[in-house]
């Protein structure tokens, strides 16, 4: 029988595992939900460009 995980812990575990798949220079389109947590787990030595439905994250000052 598998152990029962708290939903929030499970979401962060999934996000951490997904972040391990990224390579330097990847461009990633984020969806809503768990994908928004993935950026918290990108290793510091990996550069990833995130794009969301609202545009590029952190690309400059607000218009």
CORNOR-V930467 format. One record per residue. N is the residue number from 1. RES is the residue in three letters. SS is DSSP state (A for helix, B for strand, O for the rest). Layout:
n,res,ss
N,RES,SS
N,RES,SS
This chain:
n,res,ss
1,UNK,O
2,UNK,O
3,UNK,O
4,UNK,O
5,UNK,O
6,UNK,O
7,UNK,A
8,UNK,A
9,UNK,A
10,UNK,A
11,UNK,A
12,UNK,A
13,UNK,A
14,UNK,A
15,UNK,A
16,UNK,A
17,UNK,A
18,UNK,A
19,UNK,A
20,UNK,O
21,UNK,O
22,UNK,O
23,UNK,O
24,UNK,O
25,UNK,O
26,UNK,O
27,UNK,B
28,UNK,B
29,UNK,B
30,UNK,O
31,UNK,O
32,UNK,O
33,UNK,O
34,UNK,O
35,UNK,A
36,UNK,A
37,UNK,A
38,UNK,A
39,UNK,A
40,UNK,A
41,UNK,A
42,UNK,O
43,UNK,O
44,UNK,O
45,UNK,O
46,UNK,O
47,UNK,O
48,UNK,O
49,UNK,B
50,UNK,B
51,UNK,B
52,UNK,B
53,UNK,O
54,UNK,O
55,UNK,B
56,UNK,B
57,UNK,O
58,UNK,O
59,UNK,O
60,UNK,O
61,UNK,O
62,UNK,O
63,UNK,O
